[in-house]
């Protein structure tokens, strides 16, 4: 096959060059793409480009002769009942984005020992589109709430840029074991990842640690039950892995049910020690607000999952229902 060129479309704006290749040539391995870029066989508008180069509409990508790819194995169809359940989780949909209220316990992506996850079922959320929706951020398996999906590759690239630029505002609700003092504030504590692949975890970093990343969370107490339990609103200003869980431990108010991060002296985080409360992690992505690709700011809220709603009922916390999603015009 000879060298040829292809023009970047408007819907592919800001997509990485390697992801552009994988979209058009799904059987091409990442190692081959990187080698083509490293040796200059791939060019953008006649110039050498790295795999991470972000493309603009109208640019010309030179495509070298490609190795023959093995035939692609079609993904198994999503079970109709599972597809219907997943579609029922959609709380907002338009031509550019989808927002789902992810349930507690559903992994977003696969991993060791994980066979059922959201990413494998996204074909159920095409809603007639030729494109499969794409993940643009993640939630932990045991964190519920708003999860944003892009309906086209170009929108996925634009939303990813918004996340990188910290233009996406997120609000989480958590029930914590112990009431924080003071009841509101700003947590500015650097974090780092330690351990191996399956045992990896986030921890607070020492000042000056070269492996640390800045992590900032704003919090305020919305209600409390004595000194033992509180309902917090959390606003992460950075997006570190398990940031909210570790920051809540740092202020002495671990999230209820967080058996991974609560310290031994914070055993109130184990919900089983409190009569009438479920044992799951009590962390919920309540709302997201971001500049919509078609204009304005889209705001979407998600109602509580059953186990946190049960805890609210036991403790007498009164959560307003999620407001209908809407786009605010600038």
C-alpha positions, -999 to 999 in steps of 0.1 A, spaced: 0 0 0 14 34 -10 17 66 12 -15 86 13 -30 116 31 -62 123 50 -77 156 61 -86 161 98 -123 168 101 -140 194 123 -153 167 146 -117 156 152 -105 189 166 -79 186 194 -77 148 192 -42 134 197 -24 121 167 -21 85 181 -58 84 190 -67 97 155 -47 68 140 -64 43 163 -98 57 153 -91 53 116 -70 21 118 -82 3 150 -59 -27 144 -27 -6 144 -7 -10 177 5 20 197 41 9 193 38 11 155 23 46 157 51 58 179 77 43 156 62 60 126 62 94 144 98 88 157 111 80 123 92 109 106 71 86 84 40 102 97 38 139 91 12 166 98 10 194 72 44 182 60 61 184 94 73 157 118 49 152 147 49 134 180 22 109 189 8 133 215 4 161 189 -31 175 190 -47 180 156 -67 209 141 -95 207 115 -81 210 79 -47 196 87 -33 169 64 -19 137 80 4 117 58 -2 80 64 27 56 55 21 20 43 7 2 72 12 -34 83 -16 -58 77 -38 -58 108 -53 -90 122 -91 -93 117 -110 -74 145 -131 -96 168 -165 -80 172 -175 -72 208 -203 -94 221 -237 -77 221 -249 -62 253 -276 -83 270 -310 -66 263 -319 -64 300 -285 -49 308 -288 -25 279 -323 -13 291 -310 -8 326 -280 12 314 -303 34 292 -325 41 322 -294 55 340 -291 83 314 -301 116 330 -292 139 301 -287 134 264 -282 156 233 -262 153 201 -229 160 218 -229 145 253 -246 119 275 -247 120 313 -255 89 333 -261 85 371 -236 57 376 -247 32 402 -227 22 432 -206 -9 426 -204 -7 388 -167 -3 375 -162 22 348 -135 2 331 -121 -33 332 -91 -46 352 -79 -77 369 -109 -98 379 -134 -74 364 -156 -88 336 -186 -65 338 -180 -28 335 -195 3 319 -170 7 291 -179 -28 277 -216 -18 275 -213 16 258 -228 3 226 -261 2 244 -259 40 246 -255 48 209 -292 58 206 -291 55 168 -257 72 164 -230 56 142 -204 65 169 -200 46 202 -199 71 231 -166 76 248 -155 80 284 -139 114 292 -134 109 330 -137 82 356 -154 74 389 -143 48 413 -163 15 413 -180 24 446 -185 61 439 -220 68 424 -233 98 405 -228 119 374 -205 105 347 -200 124 315 -197 107 281 -189 122 247 -209 111 217 -182 118 190 -144 117 190 -142 155 185 -164 162 214 -144 137 235 -112 157 227 -128 190 236 -142 177 269 -108 161 277 -93 196 272 -118 211 296 -109 186 322 -72 193 317 -78 230 319 -99 225 351 -129 241 335 -152 213 346 -168 220 380 -177 190 401 -197 187 434 -196 155 455 -217 146 486 -202 124 513 -213 111 546 -183 111 570 -176 94 602 -169 124 625 -179 160 620 -149 180 607 -137 210 627 -138 236 614 -170 228 595 -158 243 563 -125 251 546 -100 243 520 -77 213 520 -44 219 502 -23 188 507 -1 172 481 -7 135 472 13 107 456 7 72 444 26 43 460 26 5 457 22 -19 428 -5 -22 401 -32 -40 421 -21 -27 455 -16 9 444 -30 36 466 -29 73 472 -12 88 502 -3 123 516 31 134 505 58 150 526 68 186 518 93 187 489 86 151 477 94 151 440 67 125 433 40 146 449 12 164 430 -7 193 443 -43 184 454 -69 210 465 -104 203 478 -130 228 492 -155 214 517 -184 225 538 -207 207 562 -243 207 551 -257 188 581 -245 166 610 -257 141 635 -239 150 667 -202 148 664 -200 113 649 -215 118 615 -217 146 589 -230 153 555 -203 172 535 -202 189 502 -168 184 485 -155 205 456 -123 191 441 -102 218 424 -78 192 412 -84 157 399 -60 133 417 -69 96 421 -88 91 454 -82 127 463 -115 132 482 -111 100 502 -76 108 513 -84 145 520 -113 135 542 -90 113 562 -66 142 566 -92 164 583 -102 136 606 -135 129 589 -131 97 568 -159 88 544 -183 63 558 -176 28 545 -141 37 533 -122 6 545 -93 13 523 -82 47 536 -96 51 571 -69 48 597 -74 22 626 -82 50 650 -110 62 627 -131 30 629 -162 50 627 -157 49 589 -168 12 590 -205 16 587 -211 -19 601 -203 -5 635 -233 19 633 -267 3 637 -290 7 607 -265 20 582 -254 3 550 -217 -7 547 -209 7 512 -188 38 505 -208 69 510 -194 91 482 -217 105 455 -209 127 425 -238 150 429 -233 176 401 -212 185 371 -211 219 353 -190 225 322 -189 246 290 -211 228 265 -196 223 230 -227 239 215 -226 269 239 -236 278 274 -228 259 306 -245 226 311 -254 217 347 -265 182 356 -274 168 390 -278 131 401 -301 118 428 -286 97 456 -281 59 453 -303 37 475 -276 30 502 -268 66 508 -305 76 506 -311 50 533 -284 65 555 -299 100 550 -332 86 562 -317 71 593 -298 102 602 -325 127 593 -306 144 565 -329 160 539 -315 160 504 -333 180 478 -341 160 446 -319 166 416 -329 196 396 -337 191 359 -306 194 338 -302 227 318 -279 248 299 -271 283 313 -265 309 287 -235 332 292 
